Amino acid sequence: MTQTPSSSGREGGRSLKTRVKTARKRSLSSTLWLARQLNDPYVARAKREGLRSRAAYKLIEIDERWHFLKPGQRVVDLGAAPGGWSQVAARAVGAEAGRGRVLGIDLLEMEPLPGVEFKVMDFLEAEAPRQLMEWLGGKADVVLSDMAANATGHKKTDHLRIIGLVELAADFACEVLAEGGSFLAKVIQGGTEHELLARLKREFAVVRHVKPQASRADSAELYVLATGFRGAPGA
């Protein structure tokens, strides 16, 4: 699937951008967010192609470049709702045809998806790794995390919270991944992720920073892709 949006948003030299008027009960920030959504080509494309979210294209692009999702794999998607990444993973590993398995985990309910098993649970619970491996019937081949901590509006605080969440996701991944497995997670550029990267380089053979084109140009988000899990100590 090509990563270039199928619509440029322009026709005959005139911009087709949708303008949103500020409603009496809508804040300026909400109006700006809504305008960005309405004019985002990836949002429109996701609707046309039946994908749950624009975030699906980030995973599609990363996998097309690095090919870490393979038929028959067992995949865990942390913070899965609304399901864009689970949807892409299910297609990539063949879960829709009964080959691989995709298990989505979230605190929020999620509408059913073909080839995706979903559990409402907190991955931070002590029993979560054991329970997940019981559901999967073994260890996972891939752990995905497109989670982001709730924003406070304070840039440094938000960055630290996101890195903390990624570190917890990495802890979980290292408990449930099979040797040779992969971990993909959202991080934020900001200079405090060096300890996380150093830790991942000890645990995985290859660690890469990835900035997919589907990430908004004004966003500081990027992704860390760690492949070739070395295996849990003593395993």
Buried (B, 14 or more C-beta within 10 A) or exposed (E): EEBEBEEEEEEEEEEEEEEBEEEEEEEEEEBEEBBEBEBBBBBBBBEEEEBBBBBBBBBBBBBBEBEBBBEEBBBBBBBBBBBBBBBBBBBBBBBBEEEBBBBBBBEEEBEEBEBBBBBEBEBEEEEBBEBBBEBBEEBBBBBBBBBBBEEEEEEEEBBBBBBEBBBBBBEBBBBBBBEEBBBBBBBBEBEBBEEBBEBBEEBBEEBBEBBBEBBEEEEBBBBBBBBBBBBBEEE
